[in-house]
């Protein structure tokens, strides 16, 4: 039975594909596509610039999108929501504007080994510039962070903890509430990469008590090029701007300038209003389904996929078997066959998966791997999609029979 959501996605209907790469980017429902189309047909102008009706309409659309995002993650104020291009830009903003100003020599920055390069490479730069120590939380054989590792690494002297909520490789759901509480107890701030969690489960930033939290719109049905940085207001107010120019200015003199209040302070230049419109519509779409229902759909699909993959003696699956601790991302390999070859064979069967290091080379190196295949699920996927994945893997086995171990 095809679920009722797939019909909303023109690219899936038109191309008859099984799309299992939503951890990289999601497909867009017709509701989001139409919202963007309406904006360009009816409200396109530069927001916060003009006194004429069209510009005021664009301003209203943009500001309402910010309010929608704030409500979606339960921020105290829309001032805490900074629009960026993506989670990568959000993380770089934090590194440059908070890290460079607040990290000193011999301070400690702690990351998990599971971090996407976007929440790892900026902190390598900060540690080299400031003389801070960079340390890692390592995973156990199930791909999980243990309490012992957390208590051992997050200690006095730690100033920043960077943690992915859900691993984009293993699907592991990390205990961020515990990590945040531990970090705060020793005076550290916590940066949560929620790129793989905000689209898939209900997130309450006030309940989490995260200092910063970032995510990308394109991983939650919205267009490419729109991202979000949430930060506690006191922290954001004390940070210097990241970019300088139009719309983040209060007054400019020949030798000096003053800057606008939040959130404009961090949004220099003409913004991606189209992206904000699409993100607002994507939130409407997800909330119409209900985030609890989104999570239930994905949990069921993930369990089905794990059960079927683990029946295949020629396939190795990585990560935890604990479904309560597992998001909708599964990494696996066909024994003896390069992941790129597997992905190519699956593509010939109209099954789209990711192959490679998933922008997480330190994690794969820690696991003793160069690359993996990755299947990632979203609300438009079905049990039939899982069956087609399994059938395509059997085709791979037949084609590479002499090499499969």
C-alpha positions as CSV (number, residue, x, y, z in Angstrom):
1,X,0.0,0.0,0.0
2,X,1.4,3.4,-1.0
3,X,1.2,5.9,1.8
4,X,-0.9,9.0,1.3
5,X,2.0,11.4,1.4
6,X,3.9,10.3,-1.7
7,X,1.2,11.7,-4.0
8,X,2.1,15.2,-2.8
9,X,5.7,14.9,-4.3
10,X,5.7,15.5,-8.0
11,X,9.2,14.3,-8.6
12,X,8.5,10.9,-7.0
13,X,5.2,10.5,-8.9
14,X,6.8,11.6,-12.2
15,X,10.0,9.6,-12.1
16,X,8.7,6.5,-10.3
17,X,11.8,6.4,-8.1
18,X,12.5,5.0,-4.6
19,X,14.2,8.0,-3.0
20,X,16.2,6.9,0.0
21,X,18.6,9.9,0.4
22,X,16.5,12.3,2.6
23,X,19.4,12.7,5.0
24,X,21.2,14.5,2.2
25,X,18.1,16.5,1.0
26,X,14.4,15.9,1.0
27,X,12.0,16.1,-1.9
28,X,9.5,19.0,-2.0
29,X,5.8,18.6,-1.7
30,X,3.5,20.5,-4.2
31,X,2.3,22.6,-1.3
32,X,5.8,24.1,-0.8
33,X,6.3,24.5,-4.6
34,X,3.0,26.3,-4.9
35,X,3.8,28.6,-1.9
36,X,7.1,29.7,-3.6
37,X,5.2,30.2,-6.9
38,X,2.6,32.4,-5.2
39,X,5.3,34.5,-3.5
40,X,7.0,35.3,-6.8
41,X,3.7,35.9,-8.6
42,X,2.2,38.1,-5.9
43,X,4.7,39.4,-3.3
44,X,8.2,39.5,-4.7
45,X,10.1,42.6,-3.5
46,X,13.0,43.4,-1.3
47,X,11.9,43.1,2.4
48,X,12.7,45.8,5.0
49,X,13.7,48.2,2.2
50,X,10.6,49.9,0.7
51,X,7.6,51.8,1.9
52,X,5.4,50.6,-0.9
53,X,2.9,47.9,-0.6
54,X,4.8,45.1,-2.4
55,X,7.9,45.6,-0.3
56,X,5.7,45.6,2.9
57,X,4.0,42.4,1.7
58,X,7.5,40.8,1.3
59,X,8.5,42.0,4.7
60,X,5.4,40.5,6.3
61,X,5.9,37.2,4.6
62,X,9.5,37.0,5.7
63,X,8.8,38.1,9.3
64,X,5.9,35.6,9.6
65,X,8.2,32.8,8.5
66,X,10.5,33.6,11.3
67,X,7.6,33.5,13.8
68,X,6.6,30.1,12.3
69,X,10.1,28.7,12.9
70,X,10.2,30.1,16.4
71,X,6.9,28.4,17.3
72,X,7.9,25.2,15.6
73,X,10.9,24.7,17.9
74,X,9.3,26.5,20.8
75,X,11.8,29.4,21.0
76,X,10.9,32.1,23.5
77,X,11.2,34.8,20.9
78,X,11.5,35.1,17.1
79,X,14.5,37.3,17.8
80,X,16.4,34.1,18.6
81,X,15.8,32.8,15.1
82,X,18.6,33.8,12.6
83,X,18.0,32.8,8.9
84,X,21.2,31.5,7.2
85,X,21.9,29.6,4.1
86,X,22.1,26.2,5.9
87,X,23.3,24.5,9.0
88,X,26.9,24.7,7.8
89,X,26.7,28.5,7.7
90,X,25.0,28.6,11.1
91,X,27.8,26.5,12.6
92,X,30.4,28.7,11.0
93,X,28.7,31.8,12.3
94,X,28.8,30.4,15.9
95,X,32.5,29.4,15.5
96,X,33.6,32.8,14.2
97,X,31.3,35.1,16.3
98,X,31.3,33.1,19.6
99,X,34.3,30.8,19.4
100,X,36.9,33.3,18.4
101,X,35.8,35.8,21.0
102,X,35.3,33.4,23.9
103,X,37.8,30.5,23.6
104,X,41.2,31.0,25.1
105,X,44.5,29.0,25.1
106,X,44.2,25.7,27.1
107,X,40.4,25.8,27.0
108,X,38.8,22.6,25.8
109,X,36.4,22.0,22.9
110,X,34.6,18.6,23.0
111,X,32.9,17.1,19.9
112,X,31.5,13.7,19.2
113,X,33.4,11.6,16.7
114,X,30.0,11.4,14.8
115,X,30.0,15.1,13.8
116,X,29.4,16.1,10.2
117,X,32.4,18.0,8.9
118,X,30.4,21.2,9.3
119,X,30.5,20.9,13.1
120,X,34.0,19.7,13.1
121,X,36.3,21.6,10.7
122,X,35.3,25.0,12.1
123,X,36.3,23.9,15.6
124,X,39.6,22.7,14.2
125,X,40.2,26.2,12.9
126,X,39.1,27.8,16.2
127,X,41.4,25.4,18.2
128,X,44.4,26.3,16.0
129,X,43.7,30.0,16.2
130,X,43.2,30.1,19.9
131,X,45.4,27.3,21.2
132,X,42.4,25.5,22.6
133,X,42.4,21.7,23.0
134,X,40.1,19.7,20.7
135,X,38.9,16.4,22.1
136,X,36.3,13.8,21.0
137,X,33.6,11.7,22.5
138,X,34.1,8.2,21.0
139,X,31.4,5.7,20.4
140,X,31.1,2.1,21.6
141,X,30.7,-1.0,19.3
142,X,27.0,-0.2,18.8
143,X,27.7,3.4,17.7
144,X,26.5,5.0,20.9
145,X,27.9,7.4,23.4
146,X,28.2,5.9,26.9
147,X,27.7,7.7,30.1
148,X,31.3,6.9,31.1
149,X,32.6,8.6,27.9
150,X,30.5,11.7,28.5
151,X,31.6,12.0,32.2
152,X,35.2,11.3,31.3
153,X,35.5,14.0,28.5
154,X,33.1,16.8,29.6
155,X,35.0,18.1,32.5
156,X,36.3,21.3,34.0
157,X,38.0,23.4,31.4
158,X,35.6,22.4,28.7
159,X,34.0,25.6,27.2
160,X,32.2,24.3,24.2
161,X,30.5,21.0,23.5
162,X,29.4,20.3,19.9
163,X,27.0,17.4,19.4
164,X,24.9,16.1,16.6
165,X,21.4,15.1,17.8
166,X,21.1,12.3,15.3
167,X,24.1,10.8,13.4
168,X,23.8,11.3,9.7
169,X,25.8,8.0,9.2
170,X,24.6,5.6,11.9
171,X,21.2,7.1,12.8
172,X,22.2,7.1,16.4
173,X,20.0,9.4,18.5
174,X,22.4,10.9,21.0
175,X,21.4,11.7,24.7
176,X,21.7,15.4,24.2
177,X,19.6,16.3,27.3
178,X,22.1,14.4,29.4
179,X,25.0,16.0,27.5
180,X,23.6,19.5,27.9
181,X,23.0,19.1,31.6
182,X,26.5,17.8,32.1
183,X,28.1,20.6,30.1
184,X,26.1,23.3,31.9
185,X,27.2,21.9,35.2
186,X,30.8,22.7,34.4
187,X,30.1,26.0,32.7
188,X,30.3,24.9,29.1
189,X,27.9,25.9,26.3
190,X,26.4,23.4,23.9
191,X,25.9,23.6,20.2
192,X,23.4,21.1,18.8
193,X,23.5,20.1,15.2
194,X,19.8,19.2,14.7
195,X,19.9,18.8,11.0
196,X,18.8,15.1,11.3
197,X,16.4,15.6,14.2
198,X,14.3,18.8,13.6
199,X,12.8,17.4,10.4
200,X,11.9,14.1,12.0
201,X,10.8,14.6,15.6
202,X,9.3,17.3,17.9
203,X,12.1,19.6,19.2
204,X,11.6,22.0,22.1
205,X,14.6,24.2,22.5
206,X,13.5,25.5,25.9
207,X,13.1,22.0,27.3
208,X,16.4,20.9,25.9
209,X,18.1,24.1,27.2
210,X,20.4,24.1,24.2
211,X,22.6,27.2,23.9
212,X,22.7,27.1,20.1
213,X,20.8,24.7,17.8
214,X,21.0,24.6,14.0
215,X,19.2,23.0,11.1
216,X,18.7,23.2,7.3
217,X,15.4,23.7,5.5
218,X,16.3,21.5,2.6
219,X,16.4,18.5,4.9
220,X,12.8,19.1,5.9
221,X,10.9,19.6,2.6
222,X,11.9,23.3,2.2
223,X,14.1,24.7,-0.6
224,X,17.8,24.7,-0.8
225,X,19.6,27.7,0.6
226,X,17.6,28.4,3.8
227,X,18.9,27.4,7.2
228,X,18.3,28.3,10.8
229,X,20.4,29.3,13.8
230,X,18.7,29.3,17.1
231,X,20.6,30.9,20.0
232,X,19.9,32.0,23.5
233,X,19.2,35.8,23.3
234,X,21.9,36.8,25.8
235,X,24.5,34.9,23.8
236,X,23.4,36.3,20.5
237,X,23.3,39.9,21.9
238,X,26.9,39.6,23.1
239,X,28.2,38.3,19.8
240,X,29.7,40.5,17.1
241,X,28.1,40.3,13.6
242,X,29.3,37.7,11.1
243,X,28.7,39.7,7.9
244,X,28.5,43.4,7.5
245,X,26.3,45.4,5.1
246,X,22.7,46.2,4.2
247,X,19.9,45.6,6.7
248,X,22.1,44.7,9.7
249,X,23.0,48.4,10.1
250,X,21.6,50.9,12.5
251,X,23.7,54.0,11.7
252,X,26.9,54.4,9.6
253,X,29.3,57.3,9.9
254,X,32.6,57.8,8.0
255,X,34.7,56.1,10.6
256,X,32.2,54.0,12.5
257,X,28.9,52.1,12.5
258,X,26.3,50.8,14.9
259,X,24.3,47.6,14.2
260,X,20.7,46.6,14.3
261,X,19.1,44.5,17.1
262,X,18.4,40.8,16.8
263,X,17.8,39.1,14.5
264,X,18.8,41.7,11.8
265,X,22.2,42.0,13.3
266,X,23.2,38.6,11.7
267,X,21.3,38.9,8.4
268,X,23.3,41.2,6.2
269,X,22.2,41.8,2.7
270,X,19.0,40.8,0.8
271,X,17.8,37.6,2.3
272,X,16.4,34.4,0.8
273,X,12.7,35.3,1.2
274,X,11.7,32.5,-1.2
275,X,13.5,30.0,1.0
276,X,11.8,31.4,4.1
277,X,8.4,31.1,2.4
278,X,9.2,27.5,1.5
279,X,10.3,26.7,5.0
280,X,7.2,28.2,6.4
281,X,5.1,26.1,4.1
282,X,7.1,23.0,4.9
283,X,6.4,23.6,8.6
284,X,2.7,23.8,7.8
285,X,2.9,20.6,5.9
286,X,4.7,18.7,8.7
287,X,2.5,20.1,11.4
288,X,-0.6,19.1,9.5
289,X,0.7,15.5,9.7
290,X,1.9,16.0,13.2
291,X,5.5,15.5,14.2
292,X,4.6,12.6,16.4
293,X,3.1,10.9,13.4
294,X,6.2,11.8,11.3
295,X,8.3,10.0,13.9
296,X,6.0,7.0,14.0
297,X,6.0,6.6,10.2
298,X,9.8,6.7,10.2
299,X,10.3,4.4,13.1
300,X,8.1,1.8,11.5
301,X,10.0,2.1,8.2
302,X,13.4,1.9,9.9
303,X,12.4,-1.2,11.8
304,X,11.2,-2.9,8.7
305,X,14.3,-1.9,6.8
306,X,16.7,-3.1,9.6
307,X,14.8,-6.4,9.9
308,X,15.0,-7.0,6.2
309,X,18.6,-6.0,5.8
310,X,19.8,-8.1,8.7
311,X,18.3,-11.2,6.9
312,X,20.9,-10.7,4.1
313,X,24.0,-12.7,4.9
314,X,26.0,-10.7,2.3
315,X,25.2,-7.3,3.9
316,X,26.8,-5.7,7.0
317,X,24.7,-3.2,8.9
318,X,26.4,-0.7,11.1
319,X,25.1,0.9,14.3
320,X,22.7,0.2,17.1
321,X,19.8,-2.3,16.9
322,X,17.9,-0.3,19.6
323,X,15.1,1.3,17.7
324,X,14.3,3.8,20.5
325,X,17.8,5.1,19.9
326,X,17.7,5.0,16.1
327,X,16.6,7.6,13.6
328,X,15.7,6.9,10.0
329,X,19.2,6.5,8.7
330,X,20.9,3.2,8.1
331,X,24.4,2.6,6.9
332,X,25.4,-0.8,5.4
333,X,27.8,-2.4,3.0
334,X,27.5,-5.3,0.6
335,X,30.5,-7.5,1.6
336,X,33.3,-7.2,-0.9
337,X,31.6,-4.7,-3.2
338,X,32.4,-1.0,-3.2
339,X,29.5,1.2,-2.0
340,X,29.7,3.3,-5.2
341,X,29.2,0.1,-7.3
342,X,26.3,-0.8,-5.1
343,X,24.7,2.6,-5.5
344,X,25.1,2.4,-9.3
345,X,23.3,-1.0,-9.4
346,X,20.6,0.3,-7.2
347,X,20.2,3.3,-9.4
348,X,19.6,1.1,-12.4
349,X,16.6,-0.2,-10.4
350,X,15.4,3.4,-9.7
351,X,16.5,3.1,-6.0
352,X,18.4,6.2,-4.9
353,X,20.8,5.8,-1.9
354,X,23.9,7.6,-0.8
355,X,27.4,6.1,-1.0
356,X,30.6,7.6,0.3
357,X,31.8,9.0,3.6
358,X,28.8,11.2,4.2
359,X,30.9,14.2,5.2
360,X,32.0,12.3,8.3
361,X,35.4,11.0,7.5
362,X,36.7,10.9,11.2
363,X,33.7,8.6,12.1
364,X,34.3,6.2,9.3
365,X,38.0,6.1,9.9
366,X,37.3,5.4,13.6
367,X,35.1,2.5,12.4
368,X,37.8,1.2,10.1
369,X,35.9,2.0,7.0
370,X,36.4,4.2,3.9
371,X,32.8,4.5,2.9
372,X,29.3,3.0,3.3
373,X,26.0,2.8,1.6
374,X,23.3,4.8,3.3
375,X,19.5,4.6,3.1
376,X,17.6,7.3,4.8
377,X,13.8,7.6,5.1
378,X,11.1,10.2,5.3
379,X,7.4,10.4,5.3
380,X,7.0,9.8,1.6
381,X,8.7,6.4,1.9
382,X,6.8,3.1,2.2
383,X,7.2,-0.6,2.9
384,X,7.2,-1.1,-0.8
385,X,10.2,1.2,-1.1
386,X,12.0,-1.1,1.4
387,X,11.1,-4.1,-0.6
388,X,12.5,-2.5,-3.8
389,X,15.7,-1.8,-1.9
390,X,16.0,-5.4,-0.8
391,X,15.2,-6.7,-4.4
392,X,17.9,-4.3,-5.8
393,X,20.4,-5.6,-3.3
394,X,19.7,-9.2,-4.5
395,X,20.4,-8.0,-8.0
396,X,23.7,-6.6,-6.7
397,X,24.5,-9.9,-5.2
398,X,23.9,-11.7,-8.5
399,X,26.0,-9.3,-10.5
400,X,28.9,-9.4,-8.0
401,X,28.6,-13.0,-6.9
402,X,32.3,-13.9,-7.4
403,X,33.4,-11.0,-5.2
404,X,30.9,-11.1,-2.4
405,X,32.3,-12.6,0.8
